[in-house]
Amino acid sequence: MEIDKDVVVQNGRRTWQSGVSVTSEDGVRQRRDIEGQHQSRLMEVFSTGVWPLLSNLEDPELQRLARELPAAVLSSRADSTTKKYLGAYRRWKAWADSRQGVPSFPAAVEEVVHALSWLHKVAGMQTPSDSPLVQSVMEGFRRLLAKPKCPKEPVSVEMLQAMVEAAGPSPSLTEVRLLAICLVAFTGFLRCDELTRLRCKDVTFNDHGMVINVVSSKTDQFREGASLVIARTGTPTCPVSMMQKYFKMAGLCHTADKLFRGIVSTRKGECLRRGGGLSYTRMRELLLAKIEQLGMDPKQFGMHSLRAGGATAAANAGVPDRLFKRHGRWRSETAKDGYVKDSVERRLTVSKGLGV
């Protein structure tokens, strides 16, 4: 009998914490399904503005190309961004439809600026967010509704050391998997979606360390890809050694299978499940459970704490900005600096250097 260690009971039902199949054919099919769902939710948009003009085309080839246009337009944003915009639009539409004289589209009032601005552009129409009045109203609401930001705490090197020490000299596959996740996310400044999309063949080892191929990410909309180089450290928290241990214990080969998958317990011991990978939700649960075991408040941390922790450690170690930015795949200085929590010692250097 096999017992899945990555099953969570929700509402009395056992549900798998896994992702989707990773074969290229299934990936294309899933992408088409997602685009079809998005298009069906935006029928009002695709029947407005410039889109009705496409129905007048007589050439069969042009008609075929016109049918492909909605999917191409929706691909201009990442799936996660499109979902966020659709959610914002649905909330706006529900509010507008419940009131007389307020059209939901085109929008008379901008409640969710980015969502409605993008949808108007999709329809080939002037976006209301360009109106000086709307911009002034939104600026006023930002001031009125402003709240202090409470970012999650970064994971520290000391916490990673404590995790490795707690696993002991003979850790289980479950423990090694979590340690590999934490160490590679920390040292590679990996975003959550980058981590869940990693495949076995995206990791290669060499004498100096390992190379991780990030196929696509939030700031790489055109899928140019990026290669991360992570060095061997020779310490108990060496990310390369831990990843090699995970490959060996899990019996992984350099295939297109997801790198981080669910684990089942069998009579022969623990082994990885076939098929889809761990979801973001499951990874987060595993991380926070481990942090709680260390005696820390899990509410102060999240999956982004690993990326922020690596960035913070690099900044406080004086890593040059150019390499820092390239390693983390940041497009702007503002985005990069938002991940860094400067140490007290580095902050004190400002006043110490004033010569007073």
C-alpha positions as CSV (number, residue, x, y, z in Angstrom):
1,M,0.0,0.0,0.0
2,E,1.3,3.5,-1.0
3,I,0.7,6.5,1.3
4,D,1.1,9.8,-0.4
5,K,2.9,12.3,1.9
6,D,1.8,15.3,-0.2
7,V,-2.0,14.7,0.2
8,V,-3.9,17.3,2.1
9,V,-7.4,16.8,3.6
10,Q,-9.7,19.6,2.6
11,N,-13.4,19.7,3.4
12,G,-13.3,16.0,4.3
13,R,-11.8,15.1,0.9
14,R,-8.2,14.0,0.0
15,T,-6.7,16.2,-2.6
16,W,-3.4,16.0,-4.4
17,Q,-1.0,18.8,-4.0
18,S,0.5,18.6,-7.5
19,G,0.9,20.6,-10.7
20,V,0.2,19.7,-14.3
21,S,1.8,17.3,-16.6
22,V,5.1,18.5,-18.0
23,T,5.1,17.0,-21.5
24,S,5.4,19.6,-24.2
25,E,2.2,18.4,-25.9
26,D,0.2,18.6,-22.6
27,G,1.8,22.0,-22.0
28,V,0.6,23.4,-25.4
29,R,-2.9,21.8,-24.8
30,Q,-3.1,23.4,-21.3
31,R,-2.0,26.8,-22.7
32,R,-4.8,26.6,-25.3
33,D,-7.3,25.6,-22.7
34,I,-6.3,28.6,-20.5
35,E,-6.5,31.0,-23.5
36,G,-9.9,29.6,-24.4
37,Q,-11.2,30.2,-20.9
38,H,-9.9,33.7,-20.9
39,Q,-11.5,34.4,-24.3
40,S,-14.9,33.1,-23.1
41,R,-14.8,35.5,-20.1
42,L,-14.0,38.4,-22.3
43,M,-16.7,38.0,-25.0
44,E,-17.9,41.5,-24.2
45,V,-14.5,42.9,-24.9
46,F,-13.9,40.9,-28.1
47,S,-17.3,42.1,-29.5
48,T,-16.4,45.7,-28.9
49,G,-14.2,48.3,-30.5
50,V,-12.2,47.1,-33.5
51,W,-13.1,43.5,-33.2
52,P,-16.5,43.6,-35.0
53,L,-14.6,44.9,-38.1
54,L,-12.9,41.5,-38.4
55,S,-16.2,39.8,-39.1
56,N,-16.3,41.6,-42.5
57,L,-13.3,39.8,-43.8
58,E,-14.1,37.7,-46.9
59,D,-10.7,36.0,-47.6
60,P,-10.7,32.5,-45.8
61,E,-7.0,32.8,-44.9
62,L,-7.6,36.2,-43.3
63,Q,-10.7,34.8,-41.4
64,R,-8.5,32.0,-40.0
65,L,-5.8,34.5,-38.9
66,A,-8.5,36.7,-37.4
67,R,-9.7,33.8,-35.2
68,E,-6.1,33.4,-33.9
69,L,-5.8,37.1,-32.9
70,P,-7.6,37.0,-29.5
71,A,-5.2,34.3,-28.3
72,A,-2.2,36.2,-29.5
73,V,-3.4,39.4,-27.8
74,L,-4.0,37.6,-24.5
75,S,-0.5,36.2,-24.7
76,S,0.8,39.7,-24.3
77,R,0.5,39.2,-20.5
78,A,1.6,36.4,-18.3
79,D,-1.2,33.9,-17.3
80,S,-1.0,35.1,-13.7
81,T,-1.4,38.7,-14.8
82,T,-4.3,37.9,-17.1
83,K,-6.1,36.0,-14.2
84,K,-5.5,39.0,-11.9
85,Y,-6.9,41.4,-14.5
86,L,-9.9,39.2,-15.2
87,G,-10.7,39.0,-11.5
88,A,-10.6,42.8,-11.2
89,Y,-12.7,43.2,-14.2
90,R,-15.4,40.7,-12.9
91,R,-15.6,42.6,-9.7
92,W,-15.9,45.9,-11.5
93,K,-18.6,44.4,-13.9
94,A,-20.6,43.0,-11.0
95,W,-20.6,46.5,-9.4
96,A,-21.4,48.3,-12.6
97,D,-24.2,46.0,-13.7
98,S,-26.0,46.5,-10.3
99,R,-26.4,50.2,-11.0
100,Q,-28.3,52.0,-13.6
101,G,-26.4,54.2,-16.0
102,V,-23.0,52.7,-15.3
103,P,-21.7,50.7,-18.3
104,S,-19.3,47.9,-17.3
105,F,-17.5,48.2,-20.6
106,P,-16.3,50.6,-21.9
107,A,-15.7,51.7,-18.3
108,A,-17.1,55.1,-17.2
109,V,-15.1,55.0,-13.9
110,E,-11.8,53.3,-13.4
111,E,-11.8,51.2,-10.2
112,V,-9.1,48.8,-11.2
113,V,-6.9,50.9,-13.4
114,H,-4.5,48.4,-14.8
115,A,-7.1,45.7,-15.5
116,L,-9.5,48.0,-17.3
117,S,-6.8,49.9,-19.0
118,W,-5.4,46.7,-20.5
119,L,-8.9,45.5,-21.5
120,H,-9.6,48.7,-23.3
121,K,-6.3,48.4,-25.2
122,V,-7.3,44.8,-26.1
123,A,-10.5,46.2,-27.7
124,G,-8.5,48.8,-29.5
125,M,-10.2,51.6,-27.6
126,Q,-9.0,54.7,-25.7
127,T,-8.4,53.8,-22.1
128,P,-10.2,55.9,-19.5
129,S,-7.1,55.8,-17.3
130,D,-5.5,58.4,-19.5
131,S,-8.1,60.9,-18.4
132,P,-6.5,63.5,-16.0
133,L,-9.7,63.3,-13.9
134,V,-9.3,59.6,-13.4
135,Q,-5.7,59.9,-12.6
136,S,-6.4,62.6,-10.0
137,V,-9.2,60.5,-8.5
138,M,-6.9,57.4,-8.3
139,E,-4.1,59.5,-6.7
140,G,-6.6,60.7,-4.1
141,F,-7.7,57.2,-3.3
142,R,-4.1,56.0,-3.0
143,R,-3.5,58.7,-0.3
144,L,-6.8,58.0,1.5
145,L,-6.5,54.2,1.5
146,A,-2.7,54.0,2.1
147,K,-1.7,51.5,4.7
148,P,1.8,50.7,6.1
149,K,3.4,47.9,4.2
150,C,4.2,44.7,6.1
151,P,6.6,42.7,4.0
152,K,7.5,39.2,4.9
153,E,10.8,38.6,6.7
154,P,13.7,37.2,4.6
155,V,15.0,33.7,5.4
156,S,18.5,34.0,6.9
157,V,21.6,31.8,6.5
158,E,21.3,30.9,10.1
159,M,17.8,29.6,9.5
160,L,19.0,27.4,6.6
161,Q,21.8,26.1,8.8
162,A,19.3,25.2,11.5
163,M,17.1,23.4,9.0
164,V,20.1,21.3,7.8
165,E,21.1,20.5,11.3
166,A,17.6,19.5,12.3
167,A,17.5,17.0,9.4
168,G,20.4,15.1,11.0
169,P,23.1,13.0,9.3
170,S,20.6,10.7,7.6
171,P,17.7,12.8,6.3
172,S,14.7,11.3,4.6
173,L,13.8,12.0,1.0
174,T,11.0,14.4,2.2
175,E,13.6,16.4,4.2
176,V,16.2,16.5,1.5
177,R,13.5,17.7,-1.0
178,L,12.6,20.6,1.2
179,L,16.2,21.5,1.9
180,A,17.0,21.4,-1.9
181,I,14.0,23.7,-2.5
182,C,15.1,26.2,0.2
183,L,18.8,26.2,-0.8
184,V,18.3,26.6,-4.5
185,A,15.6,29.2,-4.1
186,F,17.8,31.1,-1.7
187,T,21.0,31.0,-3.7
188,G,19.3,31.4,-7.1
189,F,17.0,34.2,-6.0
190,L,14.2,32.1,-7.5
191,R,10.7,33.4,-7.8
192,C,7.9,31.0,-6.8
193,D,6.7,30.3,-10.3
194,E,10.3,29.7,-11.5
195,L,10.8,27.2,-8.7
196,T,7.6,25.2,-9.5
197,R,8.4,25.1,-13.2
198,L,11.9,23.6,-12.8
199,R,12.4,20.4,-14.7
200,C,15.1,17.7,-14.0
201,K,16.8,18.6,-17.3
202,D,17.1,22.3,-16.3
203,V,19.8,21.4,-13.7
204,T,23.3,20.4,-14.8
205,F,26.3,19.7,-12.5
206,N,30.0,20.5,-13.1
207,D,33.2,20.7,-11.1
208,H,32.5,24.3,-10.0
209,G,28.8,23.9,-9.0
210,M,25.6,23.7,-11.0
211,V,23.8,25.6,-13.8
212,I,20.1,26.1,-13.6
213,N,18.2,26.9,-16.8
214,V,15.3,29.2,-16.0
215,V,13.1,28.8,-19.1
216,S,10.8,31.7,-18.4
217,S,10.0,34.1,-15.6
218,K,7.9,37.1,-14.7
219,T,10.3,39.6,-16.3
220,D,11.1,37.3,-19.3
221,Q,7.8,37.5,-21.3
222,F,9.5,36.5,-24.5
223,R,11.0,33.3,-23.0
224,E,14.6,34.2,-23.8
225,G,15.6,32.2,-20.8
226,A,18.4,32.7,-18.2
227,S,21.2,30.5,-16.9
228,L,22.0,30.7,-13.2
229,V,25.4,29.5,-12.0
230,I,25.5,28.4,-8.4
231,A,28.8,27.5,-6.8
232,R,29.8,24.7,-4.5
233,T,30.5,26.0,-1.0
234,G,31.8,22.9,0.8
235,T,29.5,23.6,3.8
236,P,26.6,21.6,5.2
237,T,24.3,24.1,3.5
238,C,25.9,23.7,0.0
239,P,23.1,24.0,-2.5
240,V,24.9,21.9,-5.1
241,S,25.7,19.0,-2.7
242,M,22.1,19.0,-1.4
243,M,20.7,19.0,-5.0
244,Q,22.9,16.1,-5.9
245,K,21.8,14.2,-2.9
246,Y,18.2,14.9,-3.9
247,F,18.8,13.6,-7.4
248,K,20.5,10.5,-6.1
249,M,17.9,9.7,-3.4
250,A,15.0,10.3,-5.7
251,G,16.6,8.4,-8.6
252,L,16.2,11.4,-10.9
253,C,17.5,11.6,-14.5
254,H,17.8,14.7,-16.7
255,T,14.4,14.4,-18.3
256,A,11.5,16.8,-18.9
257,D,9.8,15.6,-15.6
258,K,9.2,18.2,-12.9
259,L,12.1,18.5,-10.5
260,F,10.1,18.8,-7.3
261,R,7.2,16.4,-7.0
262,G,5.0,14.7,-4.4
263,I,6.4,11.8,-2.3
264,V,4.7,8.5,-1.5
265,S,5.6,6.1,1.2
266,T,5.8,2.4,0.1
267,R,7.1,-0.8,1.7
268,K,10.5,0.0,0.1
269,G,10.6,3.5,1.5
270,E,9.9,6.9,0.1
271,C,9.8,7.7,-3.6
272,L,8.7,10.5,-5.9
273,R,5.3,10.4,-7.5
274,R,5.1,10.3,-11.3
275,G,3.6,13.2,-13.2
276,G,3.0,16.7,-12.0
277,G,5.0,18.7,-9.6
278,L,4.5,20.3,-6.3
279,S,2.2,23.3,-6.3
280,Y,3.1,26.7,-4.8
281,T,0.6,26.1,-2.0
282,R,2.1,22.8,-1.0
283,M,5.7,24.2,-1.1
284,R,4.6,27.1,1.1
285,E,2.9,24.7,3.6
286,L,6.1,22.6,3.9
287,L,8.3,25.7,4.3
288,L,6.1,27.3,7.0
289,A,5.8,24.0,8.9
290,K,9.6,23.7,9.0
291,I,9.9,27.3,10.2
292,E,7.4,26.7,12.9
293,Q,9.4,23.6,14.0
294,L,12.4,25.9,14.4
295,G,10.4,27.9,17.0
296,M,9.8,30.9,14.8
297,D,6.5,32.6,13.8
298,P,5.5,31.2,10.4
299,K,3.2,34.2,9.8
300,Q,6.2,36.4,9.3
301,F,7.5,34.3,6.3
302,G,6.4,33.1,2.9
303,M,7.9,31.5,-0.2
304,H,9.2,34.9,-1.3
305,S,11.2,35.0,1.9
306,L,13.7,32.6,0.2
307,R,14.3,35.0,-2.7
308,A,14.4,38.0,-0.4
309,G,16.8,36.1,2.0
310,G,19.3,35.4,-0.8
311,A,19.1,39.0,-2.1
312,T,19.5,40.4,1.4
313,A,22.6,38.2,2.1
314,A,24.1,39.2,-1.2
315,A,23.6,42.9,-0.6
316,N,25.0,42.8,2.9
317,A,28.0,40.8,1.6
318,G,28.8,43.6,-0.9
319,V,28.0,41.7,-4.1
320,P,28.3,44.2,-7.1
321,D,25.0,45.6,-8.2
322,R,25.4,44.5,-11.8
323,L,26.0,40.9,-10.9
324,F,23.3,41.1,-8.2
325,K,20.7,42.4,-10.6
326,R,21.6,39.9,-13.3
327,H,21.5,36.9,-10.9
328,G,18.1,37.9,-9.7
329,R,16.7,38.7,-13.2
330,W,15.5,42.1,-12.0
331,R,14.6,44.7,-14.7
332,S,14.7,47.8,-12.4
333,E,16.7,49.0,-9.4
334,T,13.4,49.7,-7.5
335,A,12.3,46.1,-7.8
336,K,15.7,44.8,-6.8
337,D,16.0,47.1,-3.8
338,G,12.5,46.1,-2.6
339,Y,13.8,42.6,-1.8
340,V,16.7,43.7,0.3
341,K,16.6,44.2,4.0
342,D,19.8,46.0,4.9
343,S,21.6,44.8,8.1
344,V,21.8,47.2,11.0
345,E,25.6,47.3,10.5
346,R,25.3,48.5,6.9
347,R,22.7,51.1,7.8
348,L,24.9,52.5,10.6
349,T,27.7,53.1,8.0
350,V,25.6,56.1,6.7
351,S,25.8,58.1,9.9
352,K,29.3,56.9,10.7
353,G,30.6,58.2,7.4
354,L,29.3,61.7,8.0
355,G,32.3,62.7,10.0
356,V,30.4,64.2,13.0
